[in-house]
């Protein structure tokens, strides 16, 4: 079964307030077996435009990745993130070739 990923690009307007989101999202991520593959870090933009921060989370499968996003635990964390950041997030099924 193919794994699934959240790929997010985020601009953070208030880092101190954003830290509350980071603490809160840990509840959902632990419950749904998420694992950070990328969490910020050094990067080079080679094509197009991206936001300042890139995050990639790995999930056991696509259904779990979607369930985590829709969960009350994550939606509570997201409510902390929304006022202090702007982002783009996709959930994508991994390649199982």
VMD Tcl script that draws the C-alpha trace (Angstrom):
set ca {
  {0.00 0.00 0.00}
  {1.35 3.43 -0.96}
  {2.13 5.97 1.71}
  {0.69 9.47 1.48}
  {2.08 12.91 2.12}
  {1.07 16.38 3.13}
  {3.15 18.93 1.25}
  {2.76 22.45 2.62}
  {4.32 25.78 1.78}
  {3.80 28.39 4.48}
  {4.59 32.03 5.21}
  {4.51 32.71 8.94}
  {3.53 36.24 10.02}
  {3.89 35.77 13.78}
  {6.38 33.10 14.81}
  {5.57 33.31 18.52}
  {1.86 32.70 17.90}
  {2.71 30.00 15.33}
  {4.47 28.04 18.06}
  {1.04 27.36 19.61}
  {0.02 25.68 16.33}
  {3.21 23.59 16.34}
  {2.48 22.37 19.87}
  {-1.19 21.66 19.08}
  {-0.63 19.82 15.78}
  {1.51 17.21 17.56}
  {-1.65 15.66 19.01}
  {-3.15 14.90 15.60}
  {0.15 13.92 14.02}
  {0.89 11.40 16.75}
  {-2.66 9.96 16.62}
  {-2.49 9.45 12.83}
  {1.09 8.22 12.62}
  {2.53 11.22 10.78}
  {6.27 11.57 10.41}
  {8.06 14.77 9.41}
  {10.32 14.34 6.39}
  {10.86 18.07 5.87}
  {10.19 20.76 8.46}
  {11.54 24.06 7.22}
  {15.24 23.92 6.48}
  {17.59 25.28 3.87}
  {16.28 25.39 0.29}
  {16.81 26.85 -3.16}
  {13.95 27.83 -5.41}
  {14.90 26.69 -8.90}
  {11.57 27.19 -10.67}
  {8.43 29.14 -9.92}
  {7.70 30.72 -6.56}
  {7.23 29.14 -3.15}
  {6.54 30.36 0.34}
  {9.26 30.72 2.97}
  {8.68 27.40 4.76}
  {8.21 23.92 3.27}
  {6.85 21.01 5.31}
  {6.43 17.40 4.18}
  {4.68 14.88 6.41}
  {4.49 11.16 5.67}
  {1.42 9.08 6.58}
  {0.88 5.32 6.42}
  {-1.67 5.70 3.59}
  {-3.87 8.23 1.77}
  {-6.98 7.58 3.84}
  {-5.09 8.25 7.07}
  {-3.62 11.47 5.69}
  {-7.09 12.74 4.79}
  {-8.55 11.60 8.12}
  {-5.83 13.48 10.01}
  {-6.57 16.73 8.16}
  {-10.30 16.36 8.78}
  {-9.88 15.34 12.43}
  {-11.10 17.55 15.27}
  {-7.58 17.49 16.69}
  {-6.01 18.94 13.56}
  {-8.82 21.39 12.89}
  {-8.31 22.76 16.40}
  {-4.60 23.23 15.66}
  {-5.38 24.74 12.24}
  {-7.56 27.36 13.92}
  {-4.42 28.54 15.73}
  {-2.41 28.62 12.49}
  {-4.84 30.39 10.19}
  {-4.68 33.89 11.75}
  {-0.87 34.00 11.82}
  {0.18 32.38 8.55}
  {-0.66 31.91 4.89}
  {-0.16 28.55 3.28}
  {-0.83 26.05 0.55}
  {-1.27 22.36 1.40}
  {-1.85 19.31 -0.77}
  {-2.43 15.72 0.27}
  {-0.91 13.36 -2.25}
  {-0.84 9.59 -2.58}
  {2.70 8.26 -2.85}
  {3.98 6.29 -5.81}
  {3.84 2.54 -5.31}
  {5.63 1.35 -8.43}
}
mol new
graphics top color blue
foreach p $ca { graphics top sphere $p radius 0.5 }
foreach p [lrange $ca 0 end-1] q [lrange $ca 1 end] { graphics top cylinder $p $q radius 0.2 }
display resetview
